[in-house]
Amino acid sequence: AGDPLDYPRTVAGHDDVAVRRLVEHLLGDHARNDTSPPPLLAADPQTMVSVCLEAISNHQRLWLEYADVDGTRTALVEPIEMRSGRLTGWSLTTARTVTVPLSRIAAYGGDDA
């Protein structure tokens, strides 16, 4: 029998802002948003990198028109992260998480609500 290894143990804390926003989505009126999008701007992957990063850092919502398996969708999305050329966010339109390759985003617009 050996001695147990001593190493510092840390418990990962939660992000209070993220928890508060999730609770608002689950309990509040933000769980589903059926409003019409504003006029959308044409998008390209290079532009979407900066638009998405800005939206993530400023906790902004974006209207996105993108190609999906079933055709073209337009959704109000709250971006969560961008990794490997894909945007992951919470769709307020469909009340689910979506992951969209930047190359499939055809148009975007801000949410002024």
C-alpha positions as CSV (number, residue, x, y, z in Angstrom):
1,A,0.0,0.0,0.0
2,G,1.3,3.4,-0.9
3,D,0.6,6.9,0.3
4,P,-2.1,8.9,-1.5
5,L,-0.8,11.6,-3.8
6,D,-1.1,15.1,-2.4
7,Y,-2.3,17.6,-5.0
8,P,-4.4,20.7,-4.7
9,R,-8.1,20.0,-5.5
10,T,-10.1,22.9,-6.9
11,V,-13.8,23.0,-7.6
12,A,-14.7,24.8,-10.8
13,G,-17.0,27.7,-10.0
14,H,-20.0,28.7,-12.1
15,D,-20.4,31.8,-14.1
16,D,-23.1,33.9,-12.4
17,V,-23.9,35.9,-15.5
18,A,-24.4,32.7,-17.6
19,V,-26.5,31.1,-14.9
20,R,-28.7,34.1,-14.6
21,R,-29.2,34.3,-18.4
22,L,-30.0,30.6,-18.6
23,V,-32.6,31.0,-15.8
24,E,-34.2,33.9,-17.7
25,H,-34.4,31.8,-20.8
26,L,-36.0,28.9,-19.1
27,L,-38.4,30.8,-16.9
28,G,-38.9,34.1,-18.7
29,D,-40.5,35.4,-21.9
30,H,-37.2,34.9,-23.7
31,A,-37.6,31.1,-24.1
32,R,-39.1,31.6,-27.5
33,N,-39.1,34.7,-29.7
34,D,-41.4,34.7,-32.7
35,T,-40.8,38.3,-33.8
36,S,-39.8,39.1,-37.4
37,P,-36.2,39.9,-38.2
38,P,-35.0,43.3,-39.2
39,P,-33.5,43.7,-42.7
40,L,-30.5,41.5,-42.8
41,L,-27.0,42.2,-44.2
42,A,-25.3,39.8,-46.6
43,A,-22.7,37.7,-44.8
44,D,-19.4,36.0,-45.6
45,P,-17.3,33.8,-43.3
46,Q,-14.6,36.5,-42.7
47,T,-17.1,39.1,-41.7
48,M,-19.0,36.6,-39.5
49,V,-15.9,35.9,-37.4
50,S,-15.7,39.5,-36.2
51,V,-19.5,39.9,-35.9
52,C,-19.8,36.7,-33.8
53,L,-16.8,37.4,-31.6
54,E,-18.2,40.9,-30.9
55,A,-21.7,39.4,-30.1
56,I,-20.2,36.9,-27.8
57,S,-18.1,39.4,-25.8
58,N,-20.9,41.9,-25.6
59,H,-23.7,39.4,-24.9
60,Q,-25.7,40.5,-27.9
61,R,-28.2,38.5,-29.9
62,L,-28.0,38.1,-33.7
63,W,-30.5,37.3,-36.4
64,L,-29.0,34.7,-38.6
65,E,-30.2,33.3,-42.0
66,Y,-28.4,30.1,-42.6
67,A,-28.6,26.9,-44.7
68,D,-29.8,23.9,-42.8
69,V,-30.6,20.3,-43.7
70,D,-34.2,21.3,-44.2
71,G,-33.5,24.4,-46.2
72,T,-32.9,28.0,-45.1
73,R,-33.7,29.1,-41.6
74,T,-33.9,32.5,-40.0
75,A,-33.4,32.5,-36.2
76,L,-32.7,34.9,-33.4
77,V,-29.5,33.5,-31.8
78,E,-27.6,34.3,-28.6
79,P,-24.1,33.3,-29.5
80,I,-22.2,31.2,-26.9
81,E,-18.9,30.2,-28.5
82,M,-17.1,30.0,-31.8
83,R,-14.8,27.2,-32.5
84,S,-13.3,25.6,-35.7
85,G,-15.3,27.9,-37.9
86,R,-18.6,27.0,-36.3
87,L,-20.9,29.2,-34.2
88,T,-22.8,27.7,-31.3
89,G,-25.6,29.6,-29.7
90,W,-29.0,29.4,-28.1
91,S,-31.8,29.9,-30.7
92,L,-34.5,32.0,-29.1
93,T,-36.6,31.2,-32.2
94,T,-36.5,27.4,-31.7
95,A,-35.7,27.2,-28.0
96,R,-32.7,24.9,-28.6
97,T,-28.9,25.0,-29.0
98,V,-27.8,25.3,-32.6
99,T,-24.3,25.0,-34.2
100,V,-23.9,26.6,-37.6
101,P,-20.8,26.6,-39.8
102,L,-19.9,30.2,-40.6
103,S,-19.8,29.3,-44.3
104,R,-23.5,28.5,-44.2
105,I,-24.6,31.9,-42.8
106,A,-26.0,33.9,-45.7
107,A,-27.2,37.0,-43.8
108,Y,-27.2,38.5,-40.3
109,G,-28.6,41.4,-38.4
110,G,-28.5,42.8,-34.8
111,D,-31.3,42.5,-32.3
112,D,-32.4,45.9,-31.1
113,A,-34.9,44.5,-28.6
